[in-house]
Amino acid sequence: MNNISTDSLASENITVPESQVTLLPRSAWNSQLAYLRIIFRAKKALDRIEKEAGVCKS
């Protein structure tokens, strides 16, 4: 079995620029979630209208 020393990993100084601290911008997540919520509500409303109209899905 191979023994891997973690000392060499701990001694490496890895710096991350401030611009790369967050991989995905929060604003994009928030706007995407809002968009998906609106789409989901619209689908639910259309499904309810179809059900009330008696339209059958195959």
C-alpha distance matrix in Angstrom:
0.0 3.8 6.5 9.6 12.9 15.6 18.2 18.7 19.2 21.6 23.6 24.3 27.8 28.1 31.7 33.1 36.8 39.0 40.0 36.4 35.8 36.7 35.5 38.4 41.9 43.1 46.6 45.3 43.5 46.7 49.0 46.8 46.8 50.5 51.0 49.0 50.9 54.2 53.1 52.1 55.4 57.3 55.6 56.3 59.9 60.3 58.8 61.3 64.2 63.3 63.1 66.5 68.0 66.8 64.7 62.3 58.9 57.9
3.8 0.0 3.8 6.3 9.6 12.5 15.0 15.1 15.7 18.4 20.1 20.7 24.3 24.7 28.4 29.9 33.5 36.0 37.0 33.6 33.0 34.2 33.1 36.2 39.6 41.0 44.4 43.3 41.7 45.0 47.2 45.2 45.4 49.1 49.6 47.8 49.8 53.0 52.1 51.3 54.6 56.5 54.9 55.8 59.4 59.8 58.5 61.0 63.8 63.0 63.0 66.4 67.8 66.8 64.7 62.5 59.0 58.2
6.5 3.8 0.0 3.8 6.4 9.5 11.8 12.5 13.3 15.5 17.3 18.4 22.0 22.8 26.5 28.3 32.0 34.3 35.7 32.4 31.6 33.1 32.3 35.5 38.7 40.1 43.6 42.7 41.2 44.3 46.8 45.0 45.0 48.7 49.5 47.8 49.7 53.0 52.3 51.4 54.6 56.7 55.3 56.1 59.6 60.2 59.1 61.4 64.3 63.7 63.7 66.9 68.5 67.7 65.7 63.6 60.2 59.6
9.6 6.3 3.8 0.0 3.8 6.3 9.0 9.2 9.7 12.2 14.0 14.8 18.3 19.0 22.8 24.6 28.3 30.6 32.1 28.8 28.0 29.6 29.0 32.3 35.5 36.9 40.4 39.6 38.3 41.4 43.8 42.2 42.4 46.0 46.8 45.3 47.2 50.4 49.9 49.2 52.4 54.4 53.3 54.1 57.5 58.2 57.3 59.6 62.4 62.0 62.1 65.2 66.8 66.2 64.1 62.2 58.8 58.4
12.9 9.6 6.4 3.8 0.0 3.8 5.4 6.4 7.6 9.4 10.9 12.5 16.0 17.4 21.1 23.3 27.0 29.3 31.1 28.1 27.2 29.2 29.0 32.4 35.3 36.7 40.3 39.8 38.6 41.5 44.1 42.8 42.9 46.5 47.5 46.2 48.0 51.2 50.9 50.3 53.4 55.5 54.6 55.4 58.7 59.6 58.8 61.0 63.8 63.6 63.7 66.8 68.5 68.0 66.0 64.2 60.9 60.6
15.6 12.5 9.5 6.3 3.8 0.0 3.8 5.4 5.1 6.2 8.6 10.2 13.4 14.5 18.1 20.2 24.0 26.1 28.0 25.1 23.9 25.9 26.0 29.5 32.2 33.5 37.1 36.8 35.5 38.3 41.0 39.9 40.0 43.4 44.6 43.5 45.2 48.4 48.3 47.7 50.6 52.9 52.1 52.9 56.1 57.2 56.4 58.6 61.4 61.3 61.5 64.4 66.2 65.9 63.9 62.3 59.1 59.0
18.2 15.0 11.8 9.0 5.4 3.8 0.0 3.8 5.4 5.1 6.2 8.8 12.0 14.1 17.6 20.3 23.9 26.1 28.4 25.8 24.6 27.1 27.5 31.1 33.6 35.0 38.5 38.5 37.5 40.2 42.9 42.0 42.2 45.5 46.8 45.9 47.6 50.7 50.8 50.4 53.2 55.4 54.9 55.7 58.8 59.9 59.4 61.4 64.2 64.3 64.5 67.4 69.1 68.9 67.0 65.5 62.3 62.3
18.7 15.1 12.5 9.2 6.4 5.4 3.8 0.0 3.8 5.5 5.3 6.6 10.2 12.2 15.9 18.6 22.1 24.8 26.8 24.2 23.6 26.1 26.2 29.9 32.5 34.3 37.7 37.4 36.7 39.6 42.0 41.1 41.7 45.0 46.0 45.3 47.2 50.2 50.1 49.9 52.8 54.9 54.3 55.4 58.5 59.4 59.0 61.2 63.8 63.8 64.2 67.1 68.7 68.6 66.5 65.0 61.7 61.7
19.2 15.7 13.3 9.7 7.6 5.1 5.4 3.8 0.0 3.8 5.5 5.5 8.7 9.7 13.4 15.8 19.4 21.9 23.8 21.0 20.2 22.6 22.7 26.3 28.9 30.6 34.0 33.8 33.0 35.8 38.3 37.4 37.9 41.2 42.3 41.5 43.4 46.4 46.4 46.2 49.1 51.1 50.6 51.6 54.7 55.7 55.3 57.5 60.1 60.1 60.6 63.4 65.1 64.9 62.9 61.5 58.2 58.3
21.6 18.4 15.5 12.2 9.4 6.2 5.1 5.5 3.8 0.0 3.8 5.5 7.8 9.6 12.8 15.4 19.0 21.1 23.5 21.0 19.7 22.3 23.0 26.6 28.9 30.3 33.8 34.0 33.1 35.7 38.4 37.8 38.0 41.2 42.6 42.0 43.6 46.6 46.9 46.7 49.3 51.6 51.3 52.1 55.1 56.3 56.0 58.0 60.7 60.9 61.3 64.0 65.8 65.8 63.9 62.6 59.5 59.8
23.6 20.1 17.3 14.0 10.9 8.6 6.2 5.3 5.5 3.8 0.0 3.8 6.3 9.2 12.4 15.6 18.9 21.3 23.8 21.8 20.8 23.9 24.6 28.3 30.4 32.1 35.4 35.7 35.1 37.7 40.3 39.8 40.4 43.4 44.7 44.3 46.1 49.0 49.3 49.3 51.9 54.0 53.9 54.9 57.8 58.9 58.8 60.8 63.4 63.7 64.2 66.9 68.6 68.7 66.7 65.5 62.3 62.6
24.3 20.7 18.4 14.8 12.5 10.2 8.8 6.6 5.5 5.5 3.8 0.0 3.8 6.1 9.6 12.7 15.9 18.7 20.9 18.7 18.3 21.4 21.8 25.6 27.8 29.8 32.9 33.0 32.7 35.5 37.8 37.3 38.1 41.1 42.3 42.0 43.9 46.7 46.9 47.1 49.8 51.7 51.6 52.8 55.6 56.7 56.6 58.8 61.2 61.5 62.2 64.9 66.4 66.6 64.5 63.3 60.1 60.4
27.8 24.3 22.0 18.3 16.0 13.4 12.0 10.2 8.7 7.8 6.3 3.8 0.0 3.8 6.3 9.9 12.8 15.5 18.0 16.3 15.8 19.2 20.1 23.8 25.5 27.6 30.6 30.9 30.9 33.4 35.7 35.6 36.5 39.3 40.6 40.6 42.4 45.1 45.5 45.9 48.4 50.3 50.5 51.7 54.4 55.5 55.7 57.8 60.1 60.5 61.3 63.9 65.4 65.8 63.8 62.8 59.7 60.2
28.1 24.7 22.8 19.0 17.4 14.5 14.1 12.2 9.7 9.6 9.2 6.1 3.8 0.0 3.8 6.6 9.9 12.7 14.8 12.7 12.5 15.7 16.4 20.1 22.0 24.2 27.2 27.4 27.4 30.1 32.2 32.0 33.0 35.9 37.0 37.0 39.0 41.6 41.9 42.4 45.0 46.8 46.9 48.3 50.9 51.9 52.2 54.4 56.6 57.0 57.9 60.5 61.9 62.3 60.2 59.4 56.2 56.7
31.7 28.4 26.5 22.8 21.1 18.1 17.6 15.9 13.4 12.8 12.4 9.6 6.3 3.8 0.0 3.8 6.5 9.3 11.6 10.3 10.2 13.8 14.9 18.5 19.8 22.1 24.9 25.3 25.7 28.1 30.2 30.3 31.5 34.1 35.3 35.7 37.6 40.0 40.5 41.2 43.7 45.4 45.8 47.2 49.6 50.8 51.3 53.3 55.4 56.1 57.1 59.5 60.9 61.6 59.5 58.9 55.8 56.5
33.1 29.9 28.3 24.6 23.3 20.2 20.3 18.6 15.8 15.4 15.6 12.7 9.9 6.6 3.8 0.0 3.8 6.4 8.2 6.5 6.7 10.2 11.4 14.8 16.1 18.5 21.2 21.6 22.1 24.5 26.5 26.7 28.0 30.5 31.6 32.1 34.0 36.3 36.9 37.7 40.1 41.8 42.3 43.8 46.1 47.2 47.8 49.9 51.9 52.6 53.7 56.0 57.4 58.2 56.1 55.5 52.5 53.4
36.8 33.5 32.0 28.3 27.0 24.0 23.9 22.1 19.4 19.0 18.9 15.9 12.8 9.9 6.5 3.8 0.0 3.8 5.4 5.5 6.7 10.1 11.5 14.5 15.0 17.6 19.8 20.4 21.5 23.7 25.4 25.9 27.5 29.7 30.8 31.7 33.6 35.6 36.4 37.5 39.7 41.2 42.0 43.6 45.7 46.8 47.7 49.7 51.5 52.4 53.7 55.8 57.1 58.1 56.0 55.7 52.8 53.8
39.0 36.0 34.3 30.6 29.3 26.1 26.1 24.8 21.9 21.1 21.3 18.7 15.5 12.7 9.3 6.4 3.8 0.0 3.8 5.4 5.3 8.4 10.8 13.0 12.8 15.0 17.1 18.3 19.3 21.1 22.9 23.9 25.3 27.2 28.6 29.7 31.3 33.3 34.4 35.5 37.5 39.1 40.1 41.6 43.5 44.9 45.9 47.7 49.5 50.5 51.8 53.8 55.2 56.3 54.4 54.3 51.5 52.8
40.0 37.0 35.7 32.1 31.1 28.0 28.4 26.8 23.8 23.5 23.8 20.9 18.0 14.8 11.6 8.2 5.4 3.8 0.0 3.8 5.8 7.4 8.9 10.7 10.4 13.2 14.8 15.6 17.1 19.1 20.4 21.3 23.2 25.0 26.0 27.3 29.2 30.9 31.8 33.2 35.3 36.6 37.6 39.4 41.2 42.3 43.5 45.4 47.0 48.0 49.5 51.5 52.7 53.9 51.8 51.8 48.9 50.2
36.4 33.6 32.4 28.8 28.1 25.1 25.8 24.2 21.0 21.0 21.8 18.7 16.3 12.7 10.3 6.5 5.5 5.4 3.8 0.0 3.8 5.5 6.2 9.0 10.0 13.0 15.2 15.3 16.3 18.9 20.4 20.6 22.3 24.7 25.5 26.3 28.4 30.4 31.0 32.1 34.5 35.9 36.6 38.3 40.4 41.4 42.3 44.4 46.2 46.9 48.3 50.5 51.7 52.6 50.5 50.2 47.3 48.3
35.8 33.0 31.6 28.0 27.2 23.9 24.6 23.6 20.2 19.7 20.8 18.3 15.8 12.5 10.2 6.7 6.7 5.3 5.8 3.8 0.0 3.8 6.4 9.1 10.0 12.0 14.8 15.5 15.8 18.0 20.2 20.6 21.6 24.0 25.4 26.0 27.7 30.0 30.9 31.6 33.8 35.6 36.3 37.7 39.9 41.2 41.9 43.8 45.8 46.7 47.8 49.9 51.4 52.3 50.4 50.1 47.2 48.4
36.7 34.2 33.1 29.6 29.2 25.9 27.1 26.1 22.6 22.3 23.9 21.4 19.2 15.7 13.8 10.2 10.1 8.4 7.4 5.5 3.8 0.0 3.8 5.6 6.6 8.5 11.6 12.0 12.0 14.4 16.6 16.8 17.8 20.3 21.7 22.2 23.9 26.3 27.1 27.8 30.0 31.9 32.5 33.9 36.1 37.4 38.1 40.0 42.0 42.9 44.0 46.1 47.6 48.5 46.6 46.3 43.5 44.8
35.5 33.1 32.3 29.0 29.0 26.0 27.5 26.2 22.7 23.0 24.6 21.8 20.1 16.4 14.9 11.4 11.5 10.8 8.9 6.2 6.4 3.8 0.0 3.8 6.7 9.3 12.1 11.3 11.3 14.5 16.2 15.6 17.1 19.9 20.6 20.9 23.1 25.4 25.7 26.5 29.1 30.6 31.0 32.6 35.0 35.9 36.5 38.7 40.7 41.3 42.5 44.8 46.1 46.8 44.7 44.3 41.3 42.3
38.4 36.2 35.5 32.3 32.4 29.5 31.1 29.9 26.3 26.6 28.3 25.6 23.8 20.1 18.5 14.8 14.5 13.0 10.7 9.0 9.1 5.6 3.8 0.0 3.8 6.3 8.7 7.5 7.7 10.9 12.4 11.9 13.5 16.2 16.9 17.4 19.6 21.7 22.1 23.1 25.6 27.1 27.6 29.3 31.5 32.5 33.3 35.4 37.2 37.9 39.2 41.5 42.7 43.6 41.6 41.3 38.5 39.7
41.9 39.6 38.7 35.5 35.3 32.2 33.6 32.5 28.9 28.9 30.4 27.8 25.5 22.0 19.8 16.1 15.0 12.8 10.4 10.0 10.0 6.6 6.7 3.8 0.0 3.8 5.5 5.6 6.8 9.0 10.4 11.1 12.8 14.7 15.8 17.0 18.8 20.6 21.6 22.9 24.9 26.3 27.4 29.0 30.8 32.1 33.2 35.1 36.7 37.8 39.2 41.1 42.4 43.7 41.7 41.8 39.2 40.8
43.1 41.0 40.1 36.9 36.7 33.5 35.0 34.3 30.6 30.3 32.1 29.8 27.6 24.2 22.1 18.5 17.6 15.0 13.2 13.0 12.0 8.5 9.3 6.3 3.8 0.0 3.8 5.4 5.1 6.1 8.6 9.8 10.5 12.3 14.2 15.3 16.4 18.5 19.9 20.9 22.5 24.4 25.6 26.8 28.6 30.3 31.3 32.9 34.7 36.0 37.2 39.0 40.5 41.8 40.2 40.4 38.0 39.7
46.6 44.4 43.6 40.4 40.3 37.1 38.5 37.7 34.0 33.8 35.4 32.9 30.6 27.2 24.9 21.2 19.8 17.1 14.8 15.2 14.8 11.6 12.1 8.7 5.5 3.8 0.0 3.8 5.4 5.0 6.1 8.4 9.8 10.5 12.2 14.1 15.3 16.6 18.3 19.8 21.2 22.6 24.3 25.7 27.1 28.7 30.2 31.6 33.1 34.6 36.1 37.6 39.0 40.6 38.9 39.4 37.2 39.1
45.3 43.3 42.7 39.6 39.8 36.8 38.5 37.4 33.8 34.0 35.7 33.0 30.9 27.4 25.3 21.6 20.4 18.3 15.6 15.3 15.5 12.0 11.3 7.5 5.6 5.4 3.8 0.0 3.8 5.5 5.2 6.0 8.5 9.9 10.4 12.1 14.1 15.4 16.4 18.1 19.9 21.1 22.4 24.2 25.7 26.9 28.3 30.2 31.6 32.7 34.3 36.1 37.3 38.7 36.7 37.1 34.6 36.4
43.5 41.7 41.2 38.3 38.6 35.5 37.5 36.7 33.0 33.1 35.1 32.7 30.9 27.4 25.7 22.1 21.5 19.3 17.1 16.3 15.8 12.0 11.3 7.7 6.8 5.1 5.4 3.8 0.0 3.8 5.6 5.1 6.0 8.6 9.8 10.4 12.1 14.3 15.2 16.2 18.2 19.9 20.8 22.3 24.2 25.6 26.6 28.4 30.2 31.3 32.5 34.5 35.9 37.1 35.3 35.4 32.9 34.7
46.7 45.0 44.3 41.4 41.5 38.3 40.2 39.6 35.8 35.7 37.7 35.5 33.4 30.1 28.1 24.5 23.7 21.1 19.1 18.9 18.0 14.4 14.5 10.9 9.0 6.1 5.0 5.5 3.8 0.0 3.8 5.5 5.2 6.2 8.6 10.0 10.6 12.5 14.3 15.3 16.6 18.5 20.0 21.1 22.7 24.5 25.7 27.0 28.8 30.3 31.5 33.1 34.7 36.2 34.7 35.1 33.0 35.1
49.0 47.2 46.8 43.8 44.1 41.0 42.9 42.0 38.3 38.4 40.3 37.8 35.7 32.2 30.2 26.5 25.4 22.9 20.4 20.4 20.2 16.6 16.2 12.4 10.4 8.6 6.1 5.2 5.6 3.8 0.0 3.8 5.4 5.0 6.1 8.6 9.8 10.7 12.3 14.2 15.4 16.6 18.4 20.0 21.2 22.6 24.3 25.8 27.1 28.6 30.2 31.7 33.0 34.6 33.0 33.6 31.5 33.7
46.8 45.2 45.0 42.2 42.8 39.9 42.0 41.1 37.4 37.8 39.8 37.3 35.6 32.0 30.3 26.7 25.9 23.9 21.3 20.6 20.6 16.8 15.6 11.9 11.1 9.8 8.4 6.0 5.1 5.5 3.8 0.0 3.8 5.4 5.0 6.2 8.6 9.9 10.5 12.2 14.2 15.3 16.4 18.3 20.0 21.0 22.3 24.3 25.7 26.8 28.4 30.2 31.4 32.7 30.8 31.2 28.8 30.7
46.8 45.4 45.0 42.4 42.9 40.0 42.2 41.7 37.9 38.0 40.4 38.1 36.5 33.0 31.5 28.0 27.5 25.3 23.2 22.3 21.6 17.8 17.1 13.5 12.8 10.5 9.8 8.5 6.0 5.2 5.4 3.8 0.0 3.8 5.4 5.1 6.1 8.7 9.8 10.4 12.2 14.2 15.2 16.3 18.3 19.9 20.8 22.4 24.3 25.6 26.7 28.5 30.1 31.3 29.8 30.1 27.9 30.0
50.5 49.1 48.7 46.0 46.5 43.4 45.5 45.0 41.2 41.2 43.4 41.1 39.3 35.9 34.1 30.5 29.7 27.2 25.0 24.7 24.0 20.3 19.9 16.2 14.7 12.3 10.5 9.9 8.6 6.2 5.0 5.4 3.8 0.0 3.8 5.5 5.1 6.3 8.7 9.9 10.7 12.4 14.3 15.4 16.6 18.5 20.0 21.2 22.7 24.4 25.8 27.1 28.7 30.3 29.0 29.7 27.9 30.4
51.0 49.6 49.5 46.8 47.5 44.6 46.8 46.0 42.3 42.6 44.7 42.3 40.6 37.0 35.3 31.6 30.8 28.6 26.0 25.5 25.4 21.7 20.6 16.9 15.8 14.2 12.2 10.4 9.8 8.6 6.1 5.0 5.4 3.8 0.0 3.8 5.5 5.2 6.3 8.6 10.0 10.7 12.4 14.3 15.5 16.6 18.3 20.1 21.2 22.6 24.3 25.9 27.0 28.6 26.9 27.6 25.7 28.0
49.0 47.8 47.8 45.3 46.2 43.5 45.9 45.3 41.5 42.0 44.3 42.0 40.6 37.0 35.7 32.1 31.7 29.7 27.3 26.3 26.0 22.2 20.9 17.4 17.0 15.3 14.1 12.1 10.4 10.0 8.6 6.2 5.1 5.5 3.8 0.0 3.8 5.4 5.0 6.0 8.5 9.8 10.4 12.2 14.1 15.2 16.2 18.2 19.9 20.8 22.3 24.2 25.5 26.7 24.9 25.3 23.1 25.3
50.9 49.8 49.7 47.2 48.0 45.2 47.6 47.2 43.4 43.6 46.1 43.9 42.4 39.0 37.6 34.0 33.6 31.3 29.2 28.4 27.7 23.9 23.1 19.6 18.8 16.4 15.3 14.1 12.1 10.6 9.8 8.6 6.1 5.1 5.5 3.8 0.0 3.8 5.5 5.1 6.2 8.6 9.9 10.5 12.3 14.2 15.3 16.5 18.4 19.9 21.0 22.6 24.3 25.7 24.5 25.0 23.3 25.9
54.2 53.0 53.0 50.4 51.2 48.4 50.7 50.2 46.4 46.6 49.0 46.7 45.1 41.6 40.0 36.3 35.6 33.3 30.9 30.4 30.0 26.3 25.4 21.7 20.6 18.5 16.6 15.4 14.3 12.5 10.7 9.9 8.7 6.3 5.2 5.4 3.8 0.0 3.8 5.4 5.1 6.1 8.6 9.9 10.5 12.3 14.2 15.3 16.5 18.3 19.9 21.1 22.5 24.3 23.0 24.1 22.6 25.5
53.1 52.1 52.3 49.9 50.9 48.3 50.8 50.1 46.4 46.9 49.3 46.9 45.5 41.9 40.5 36.9 36.4 34.4 31.8 31.0 30.9 27.1 25.7 22.1 21.6 19.9 18.3 16.4 15.2 14.3 12.3 10.5 9.8 8.7 6.3 5.0 5.5 3.8 0.0 3.8 5.5 5.1 6.2 8.6 9.9 10.5 12.2 14.2 15.3 16.4 18.2 19.9 20.9 22.4 20.6 21.4 19.6 22.2
52.1 51.3 51.4 49.2 50.3 47.7 50.4 49.9 46.2 46.7 49.3 47.1 45.9 42.4 41.2 37.7 37.5 35.5 33.2 32.1 31.6 27.8 26.5 23.1 22.9 20.9 19.8 18.1 16.2 15.3 14.2 12.2 10.4 9.9 8.6 6.0 5.1 5.4 3.8 0.0 3.8 5.4 5.1 6.2 8.6 9.9 10.5 12.3 14.2 15.3 16.4 18.4 19.9 21.0 19.6 20.0 18.2 20.9
55.4 54.6 54.6 52.4 53.4 50.6 53.2 52.8 49.1 49.3 51.9 49.8 48.4 45.0 43.7 40.1 39.7 37.5 35.3 34.5 33.8 30.0 29.1 25.6 24.9 22.5 21.2 19.9 18.2 16.6 15.4 14.2 12.2 10.7 10.0 8.5 6.2 5.1 5.5 3.8 0.0 3.8 5.5 5.1 6.2 8.6 9.8 10.5 12.3 14.2 15.3 16.5 18.3 19.9 19.1 20.1 19.1 22.2
57.3 56.5 56.7 54.4 55.5 52.9 55.4 54.9 51.1 51.6 54.0 51.7 50.3 46.8 45.4 41.8 41.2 39.1 36.6 35.9 35.6 31.9 30.6 27.1 26.3 24.4 22.6 21.1 19.9 18.5 16.6 15.3 14.2 12.4 10.7 9.8 8.6 6.1 5.1 5.4 3.8 0.0 3.8 5.4 5.1 6.2 8.5 9.8 10.5 12.2 14.1 15.3 16.4 18.3 17.0 18.4 17.4 20.6
55.6 54.9 55.3 53.3 54.6 52.1 54.9 54.3 50.6 51.3 53.9 51.6 50.5 46.9 45.8 42.3 42.0 40.1 37.6 36.6 36.3 32.5 31.0 27.6 27.4 25.6 24.3 22.4 20.8 20.0 18.4 16.4 15.2 14.3 12.4 10.4 9.9 8.6 6.2 5.1 5.5 3.8 0.0 3.8 5.4 5.1 6.0 8.5 9.8 10.4 12.1 14.1 15.1 16.3 14.7 15.5 14.1 17.1
56.3 55.8 56.1 54.1 55.4 52.9 55.7 55.4 51.6 52.1 54.9 52.8 51.7 48.3 47.2 43.8 43.6 41.6 39.4 38.3 37.7 33.9 32.6 29.3 29.0 26.8 25.7 24.2 22.3 21.1 20.0 18.3 16.3 15.4 14.3 12.2 10.5 9.9 8.6 6.2 5.1 5.4 3.8 0.0 3.8 5.5 5.1 6.1 8.6 9.9 10.4 12.3 14.2 15.3 14.5 15.3 14.4 17.7
59.9 59.4 59.6 57.5 58.7 56.1 58.8 58.5 54.7 55.1 57.8 55.6 54.4 50.9 49.6 46.1 45.7 43.5 41.2 40.4 39.9 36.1 35.0 31.5 30.8 28.6 27.1 25.7 24.2 22.7 21.2 20.0 18.3 16.6 15.5 14.1 12.3 10.5 9.9 8.6 6.2 5.1 5.4 3.8 0.0 3.8 5.5 5.1 6.2 8.7 9.8 10.6 12.3 14.2 13.8 15.5 15.4 19.0
60.3 59.8 60.2 58.2 59.6 57.2 59.9 59.4 55.7 56.3 58.9 56.7 55.5 51.9 50.8 47.2 46.8 44.9 42.3 41.4 41.2 37.4 35.9 32.5 32.1 30.3 28.7 26.9 25.6 24.5 22.6 21.0 19.9 18.5 16.6 15.2 14.2 12.3 10.5 9.9 8.6 6.2 5.1 5.5 3.8 0.0 3.8 5.4 5.0 6.1 8.5 9.8 10.4 12.2 11.0 12.8 12.5 16.1
58.8 58.5 59.1 57.3 58.8 56.4 59.4 59.0 55.3 56.0 58.8 56.6 55.7 52.2 51.3 47.8 47.7 45.9 43.5 42.3 41.9 38.1 36.5 33.3 33.2 31.3 30.2 28.3 26.6 25.7 24.3 22.3 20.8 20.0 18.3 16.2 15.3 14.2 12.2 10.5 9.8 8.5 6.0 5.1 5.5 3.8 0.0 3.8 5.5 5.1 6.1 8.6 9.8 10.5 9.4 10.4 10.0 13.6
61.3 61.0 61.4 59.6 61.0 58.6 61.4 61.2 57.5 58.0 60.8 58.8 57.8 54.4 53.3 49.9 49.7 47.7 45.4 44.4 43.8 40.0 38.7 35.4 35.1 32.9 31.6 30.2 28.4 27.0 25.8 24.3 22.4 21.2 20.1 18.2 16.5 15.3 14.2 12.3 10.5 9.8 8.5 6.1 5.1 5.4 3.8 0.0 3.8 5.5 5.0 6.2 8.6 9.9 10.2 11.7 12.4 16.1
64.2 63.8 64.3 62.4 63.8 61.4 64.2 63.8 60.1 60.7 63.4 61.2 60.1 56.6 55.4 51.9 51.5 49.5 47.0 46.2 45.8 42.0 40.7 37.2 36.7 34.7 33.1 31.6 30.2 28.8 27.1 25.7 24.3 22.7 21.2 19.9 18.4 16.5 15.3 14.2 12.3 10.5 9.8 8.6 6.2 5.0 5.5 3.8 0.0 3.8 5.4 5.1 6.1 8.6 8.8 11.4 12.7 16.4
63.3 63.0 63.7 62.0 63.6 61.3 64.3 63.8 60.1 60.9 63.7 61.5 60.5 57.0 56.1 52.6 52.4 50.5 48.0 46.9 46.7 42.9 41.3 37.9 37.8 36.0 34.6 32.7 31.3 30.3 28.6 26.8 25.6 24.4 22.6 20.8 19.9 18.3 16.4 15.3 14.2 12.2 10.4 9.9 8.7 6.1 5.1 5.5 3.8 0.0 3.8 5.5 5.0 6.1 5.2 7.7 9.0 12.8
63.1 63.0 63.7 62.1 63.7 61.5 64.5 64.2 60.6 61.3 64.2 62.2 61.3 57.9 57.1 53.7 53.7 51.8 49.5 48.3 47.8 44.0 42.5 39.2 39.2 37.2 36.1 34.3 32.5 31.5 30.2 28.4 26.7 25.8 24.3 22.3 21.0 19.9 18.2 16.4 15.3 14.1 12.1 10.4 9.8 8.5 6.1 5.0 5.4 3.8 0.0 3.8 5.4 5.1 6.0 7.5 9.4 13.0
66.5 66.4 66.9 65.2 66.8 64.4 67.4 67.1 63.4 64.0 66.9 64.9 63.9 60.5 59.5 56.0 55.8 53.8 51.5 50.5 49.9 46.1 44.8 41.5 41.1 39.0 37.6 36.1 34.5 33.1 31.7 30.2 28.5 27.1 25.9 24.2 22.6 21.1 19.9 18.4 16.5 15.3 14.1 12.3 10.6 9.8 8.6 6.2 5.1 5.5 3.8 0.0 3.8 5.4 7.8 10.3 12.7 16.3
68.0 67.8 68.5 66.8 68.5 66.2 69.1 68.7 65.1 65.8 68.6 66.4 65.4 61.9 60.9 57.4 57.1 55.2 52.7 51.7 51.4 47.6 46.1 42.7 42.4 40.5 39.0 37.3 35.9 34.7 33.0 31.4 30.1 28.7 27.0 25.5 24.3 22.5 20.9 19.9 18.3 16.4 15.1 14.2 12.3 10.4 9.8 8.6 6.1 5.0 5.4 3.8 0.0 3.8 5.6 9.0 11.8 15.2
66.8 66.8 67.7 66.2 68.0 65.9 68.9 68.6 64.9 65.8 68.7 66.6 65.8 62.3 61.6 58.2 58.1 56.3 53.9 52.6 52.3 48.5 46.8 43.6 43.7 41.8 40.6 38.7 37.1 36.2 34.6 32.7 31.3 30.3 28.6 26.7 25.7 24.3 22.4 21.0 19.9 18.3 16.3 15.3 14.2 12.2 10.5 9.9 8.6 6.1 5.1 5.4 3.8 0.0 3.8 6.1 9.6 12.6
64.7 64.7 65.7 64.1 66.0 63.9 67.0 66.5 62.9 63.9 66.7 64.5 63.8 60.2 59.5 56.1 56.0 54.4 51.8 50.5 50.4 46.6 44.7 41.6 41.7 40.2 38.9 36.7 35.3 34.7 33.0 30.8 29.8 29.0 26.9 24.9 24.5 23.0 20.6 19.6 19.1 17.0 14.7 14.5 13.8 11.0 9.4 10.2 8.8 5.2 6.0 7.8 5.6 3.8 0.0 3.8 6.6 9.7
62.3 62.5 63.6 62.2 64.2 62.3 65.5 65.0 61.5 62.6 65.5 63.3 62.8 59.4 58.9 55.5 55.7 54.3 51.8 50.2 50.1 46.3 44.3 41.3 41.8 40.4 39.4 37.1 35.4 35.1 33.6 31.2 30.1 29.7 27.6 25.3 25.0 24.1 21.4 20.0 20.1 18.4 15.5 15.3 15.5 12.8 10.4 11.7 11.4 7.7 7.5 10.3 9.0 6.1 3.8 0.0 3.8 6.4
58.9 59.0 60.2 58.8 60.9 59.1 62.3 61.7 58.2 59.5 62.3 60.1 59.7 56.2 55.8 52.5 52.8 51.5 48.9 47.3 47.2 43.5 41.3 38.5 39.2 38.0 37.2 34.6 32.9 33.0 31.5 28.8 27.9 27.9 25.7 23.1 23.3 22.6 19.6 18.2 19.1 17.4 14.1 14.4 15.4 12.5 10.0 12.4 12.7 9.0 9.4 12.7 11.8 9.6 6.6 3.8 0.0 3.8
57.9 58.2 59.6 58.4 60.6 59.0 62.3 61.7 58.3 59.8 62.6 60.4 60.2 56.7 56.5 53.4 53.8 52.8 50.2 48.3 48.4 44.8 42.3 39.7 40.8 39.7 39.1 36.4 34.7 35.1 33.7 30.7 30.0 30.4 28.0 25.3 25.9 25.5 22.2 20.9 22.2 20.6 17.1 17.7 19.0 16.1 13.6 16.1 16.4 12.8 13.0 16.3 15.2 12.6 9.7 6.4 3.8 0.0
